[in-house]
Amino acid sequence: MRIVVLVSGTGSNLQAVIDAVQRGALPVEIAAVGSDRPGTYGIERSAAAGLETFVVDFSAFDSRADWDAELLRVVQSYQPDYVVSSGFMRIVGPEFIAAYPQRYLNTHPALLPSFPGAHGVRDALAYGVKVTGCTIMWADAGVDTGPIIAQQAVKVSDHDDEASLHERIKVAERELLLETLAHLASAQDRLTQDGSAQDGGDGLRGES
Ligand code: GRF
């Protein structure tokens, strides 16, 4: 199973995927890691791991449509089975979503549909919830609105600030992301062996 991973930041969740692939615990090939801006640690650590990297710099394009089209062109050139948004902080356009229906995985540091958007951890803390968590979902055209694949709860402590809570959520997020990718890889493997693609190939529809 080939994946392209998109990052905008430090890529610590991506590092968990790289580590699992490198120790042979995840039967996935990371075809490339891409970013929407230059200078991210996510790209730096991917290059250090010997992975192919690319940047489609959002600020270098005159329009969002042009950026979208270039991002799609570059991602498609790697022929991934799945695209993984791992802290990729841009909404992609409808053509991208249409090119990867239930093939574009996203992670979010809150229990959707609560606290969508760029500040899921901060918003959950500000609301005063006692339990939050993380969500893995299929990306659609909205902001964190796609079908949910898996969720994990994380308790909020009275002493938490945004950073400490986010760090604990990311531990759960990494586990869930690895589990989800492993599940997708084995579903894909079964389909390849069967030669049948009755469920559209994701092997996850209807499961949580
Ligand atoms: C994750 O919590 C992800 O859900 C959110 O940004 C964080 C990415 O962290 N959108 P990192 O770049 O993997 O360290």
Boltz pocket constraint, residues with backbone or C-beta under 6 A from the ligand:
constraints:
  - pocket:
      binder: B
      contacts: [[A, 7], [A, 8], [A, 9], [A, 10], [A, 11], [A, 12], [A, 13], [A, 14], [A, 42], [A, 86], [A, 87], [A, 88], [A, 107], [A, 108], [A, 109], [A, 166], [A, 170], [A, 173]]
      max_distance: 6.0
